[in-house]
Amino acid sequence: MDEKTFYVTKAKLKELEKEHEELVLFENTKVLEQEAPRILDSEDLNSEFVSYHEDMDSLRLRINELQDILEHYALIKNPPKGKQNFIGIGAKVSMDINGKNNEFTIMGTLEANPVLGMISNESPVGKAILGHKVGDEIVVELPEKTKYKIKSIKYQVN
């Protein structure tokens, strides 16, 4: 099975590492210091038991998800000078979209936020424009055909 690569900035990586560390510590503390509720309360299943295990399962799921990200990430970096005229992850792209100017940055899925002008490399538009250069025109069929003409590409990854 191919492992997915998670593209992240240094800041996002630090945030994920901190969250992972805090959740593991919380899980260990909860297991060691808090006695799990008993399974039965008289003859009925104890609702506290069910709730405790649901919480622990959710916590473990998030820890495992973070562990997977931390084992399969790639830092978003500026490409070598010779490749900066092509769109890659981390590129800030200015485009003409059906006659209107627009600008956005290509990010990994964990940092994508279209409202803030950051689109995912896995989104239809992100996938379509990767590898293109200034002057290229790309047509993407979302619900309707949309024409994208690349006007400029900048890299400013921190």
Contacts in CASP RR format, 6 or more apart in sequence:
PFRMAT RR
TARGET T0000
AUTHOR 0000-0000-0000
METHOD contacts of the structure
MODEL  1
MDEKTFYVTKAKLKELEKEHEELVLFENTKVLEQEAPRILDSEDLNSEFV
SYHEDMDSLRLRINELQDILEHYALIKNPPKGKQNFIGIGAKVSMDINGK
NNEFTIMGTLEANPVLGMISNESPVGKAILGHKVGDEIVVELPEKTKYKI
KSIKYQVN
3 72 0 8 1.000
4 72 0 8 1.000
5 72 0 8 1.000
5 73 0 8 1.000
5 74 0 8 1.000
6 69 0 8 1.000
6 72 0 8 1.000
6 73 0 8 1.000
6 74 0 8 1.000
6 108 0 8 1.000
6 109 0 8 1.000
6 110 0 8 1.000
7 73 0 8 1.000
7 74 0 8 1.000
7 75 0 8 1.000
7 76 0 8 1.000
7 89 0 8 1.000
7 107 0 8 1.000
7 108 0 8 1.000
7 109 0 8 1.000
7 110 0 8 1.000
7 121 0 8 1.000
8 16 0 8 1.000
8 69 0 8 1.000
8 73 0 8 1.000
8 74 0 8 1.000
8 75 0 8 1.000
8 76 0 8 1.000
8 108 0 8 1.000
8 110 0 8 1.000
8 111 0 8 1.000
9 75 0 8 1.000
9 76 0 8 1.000
9 107 0 8 1.000
9 111 0 8 1.000
9 157 0 8 1.000
9 158 0 8 1.000
10 75 0 8 1.000
10 158 0 8 1.000
11 158 0 8 1.000
12 110 0 8 1.000
12 111 0 8 1.000
13 73 0 8 1.000
13 75 0 8 1.000
16 66 0 8 1.000
16 69 0 8 1.000
16 70 0 8 1.000
16 73 0 8 1.000
16 110 0 8 1.000
17 70 0 8 1.000
19 66 0 8 1.000
20 63 0 8 1.000
20 66 0 8 1.000
20 67 0 8 1.000
20 70 0 8 1.000
23 59 0 8 1.000
23 62 0 8 1.000
23 63 0 8 1.000
23 66 0 8 1.000
24 63 0 8 1.000
26 59 0 8 1.000
27 56 0 8 1.000
27 59 0 8 1.000
27 60 0 8 1.000
27 63 0 8 1.000
30 56 0 8 1.000
30 59 0 8 1.000
31 56 0 8 1.000
36 49 0 8 1.000
36 52 0 8 1.000
36 53 0 8 1.000
37 46 0 8 1.000
37 48 0 8 1.000
37 49 0 8 1.000
37 51 0 8 1.000
37 52 0 8 1.000
38 46 0 8 1.000
38 49 0 8 1.000
39 45 0 8 1.000
39 46 0 8 1.000
39 49 0 8 1.000
40 46 0 8 1.000
40 49 0 8 1.000
41 47 0 8 1.000
41 48 0 8 1.000
41 49 0 8 1.000
69 110 0 8 1.000
76 89 0 8 1.000
76 90 0 8 1.000
76 107 0 8 1.000
76 108 0 8 1.000
76 157 0 8 1.000
77 157 0 8 1.000
78 84 0 8 1.000
78 90 0 8 1.000
78 155 0 8 1.000
78 156 0 8 1.000
78 157 0 8 1.000
79 86 0 8 1.000
79 88 0 8 1.000
79 155 0 8 1.000
84 153 0 8 1.000
84 155 0 8 1.000
85 133 0 8 1.000
85 134 0 8 1.000
85 153 0 8 1.000
86 131 0 8 1.000
86 132 0 8 1.000
86 133 0 8 1.000
86 153 0 8 1.000
87 93 0 8 1.000
87 106 0 8 1.000
87 129 0 8 1.000
87 130 0 8 1.000
87 131 0 8 1.000
87 132 0 8 1.000
87 133 0 8 1.000
87 150 0 8 1.000
87 153 0 8 1.000
88 106 0 8 1.000
88 121 0 8 1.000
88 130 0 8 1.000
88 131 0 8 1.000
89 106 0 8 1.000
89 107 0 8 1.000
89 108 0 8 1.000
89 121 0 8 1.000
89 130 0 8 1.000
90 105 0 8 1.000
90 106 0 8 1.000
90 107 0 8 1.000
90 155 0 8 1.000
90 157 0 8 1.000
91 105 0 8 1.000
91 106 0 8 1.000
91 153 0 8 1.000
91 154 0 8 1.000
91 155 0 8 1.000
92 103 0 8 1.000
92 104 0 8 1.000
92 105 0 8 1.000
92 153 0 8 1.000
92 154 0 8 1.000
92 155 0 8 1.000
92 156 0 8 1.000
93 103 0 8 1.000
93 104 0 8 1.000
93 105 0 8 1.000
93 106 0 8 1.000
93 129 0 8 1.000
93 150 0 8 1.000
93 152 0 8 1.000
93 153 0 8 1.000
94 101 0 8 1.000
94 102 0 8 1.000
94 103 0 8 1.000
94 150 0 8 1.000
94 151 0 8 1.000
94 152 0 8 1.000
94 153 0 8 1.000
95 101 0 8 1.000
95 102 0 8 1.000
95 103 0 8 1.000
95 104 0 8 1.000
95 129 0 8 1.000
95 148 0 8 1.000
95 149 0 8 1.000
95 150 0 8 1.000
95 151 0 8 1.000
96 102 0 8 1.000
96 148 0 8 1.000
96 149 0 8 1.000
96 151 0 8 1.000
97 146 0 8 1.000
97 147 0 8 1.000
97 148 0 8 1.000
97 149 0 8 1.000
98 146 0 8 1.000
98 147 0 8 1.000
101 151 0 8 1.000
103 117 0 8 1.000
104 114 0 8 1.000
104 117 0 8 1.000
104 118 0 8 1.000
104 119 0 8 1.000
105 117 0 8 1.000
105 118 0 8 1.000
105 119 0 8 1.000
106 118 0 8 1.000
106 119 0 8 1.000
106 120 0 8 1.000
106 121 0 8 1.000
106 126 0 8 1.000
106 129 0 8 1.000
106 130 0 8 1.000
107 118 0 8 1.000
107 119 0 8 1.000
107 120 0 8 1.000
107 121 0 8 1.000
108 120 0 8 1.000
108 121 0 8 1.000
108 122 0 8 1.000
109 120 0 8 1.000
109 121 0 8 1.000
109 122 0 8 1.000
111 118 0 8 1.000
112 118 0 8 1.000
112 119 0 8 1.000
112 120 0 8 1.000
112 123 0 8 1.000
119 125 0 8 1.000
119 126 0 8 1.000
120 126 0 8 1.000
121 127 0 8 1.000
121 130 0 8 1.000
124 140 0 8 1.000
124 142 0 8 1.000
125 140 0 8 1.000
125 142 0 8 1.000
125 148 0 8 1.000
128 138 0 8 1.000
128 140 0 8 1.000
128 148 0 8 1.000
129 138 0 8 1.000
129 148 0 8 1.000
129 150 0 8 1.000
132 138 0 8 1.000
132 150 0 8 1.000
133 150 0 8 1.000
133 153 0 8 1.000
134 150 0 8 1.000
134 151 0 8 1.000
134 152 0 8 1.000
134 153 0 8 1.000
135 149 0 8 1.000
135 150 0 8 1.000
135 151 0 8 1.000
136 149 0 8 1.000
136 150 0 8 1.000
137 147 0 8 1.000
137 148 0 8 1.000
137 149 0 8 1.000
137 150 0 8 1.000
138 147 0 8 1.000
138 148 0 8 1.000
138 150 0 8 1.000
139 145 0 8 1.000
139 146 0 8 1.000
139 147 0 8 1.000
139 148 0 8 1.000
140 146 0 8 1.000
140 148 0 8 1.000
END
